[in-house]
């Protein structure tokens, strides 16, 4: 496998899990302080990384959850965001302009902030009440599985959390297996579709943010490939008319409540295009996890598989994932 070191991945995954107590202590402090709702507020890929947890919170509890993009909050506010909101924010660099601006406004409002950042000493860390710095640890979602899970458990909404959290020790190894299992399919995908002028990505529920972010932040931003992302629930209200025999349509199928919507799309695309690609989370082993937790792990499993497309597409197209024309290159 190109550009992947399994042993290093296991090491950096353990670097987060080994600090489980620290993450859970932050959750305890947030519960002790008290809050009326949970707000997910960042931008771009960081927001998309957090958004599946809105689905998880809603399905496991009655805790109200609000999703608001940082630049929208700073320009218009949000009536449900108050000093009694617990705000969760994320930024790999910790200095994302829009996210830092929102954090300043939220701090002024008096809303407590828990942040997940990749760089120690960053502006977002300084603005946060609690901050977990993951450094080179991956996946960042592991932090939120522990933090959000602990929150809901303390509130009496996720009785199975201790068992889930114990099993999360197995997540790095499970994701290594996903990458190794999917790599041959990823290579075939890249060889077939690397020069396509346009492709469609479809998903729903907890996997929708994954498809949205992958299309936007990886295929468009990093690989300069033209895409359209659409929810399974809306696919039949517009996008279906763009499907032709040679149209590449990639569908992520989840194991949660919206799986029937994905399977409806699967039936359609397999009839009307020769380039239907279905990536079903149910096909991955996920050793070490009980079946009841699989749907929650769908986003991080999908991201692990899709990373193999990214790395192989980078190699086949000779287009480094780090290359940018405009992002953080020019003023805008």
Secondary structure by P-SEA (a helix, b strand, c coil): cccccaaaaaaaaaaaaaaaaaaaaaaaaaaaacccbbbbbbccaaaaaaaaaaaaaaaacccbbbbbcaaaaaaccccccccccbbbbbbcccccaaaaaaaaaaaaabbbbbbbbccccccccccccbbbbbcccccaaaaaaaaaaaaaaaaccccaaaaaaaaccaaaaaaaaaaaaaaaaaaaaaaccccccbbbbbccccaaaaaaaaacccccccccccccccccccccccccccccccbbbbbbbbcccaaaaaaaaaaaaaacccccccccccccccccccccccccaaaaaaaaaaaaaaaaaaaaaccccccccccccccc
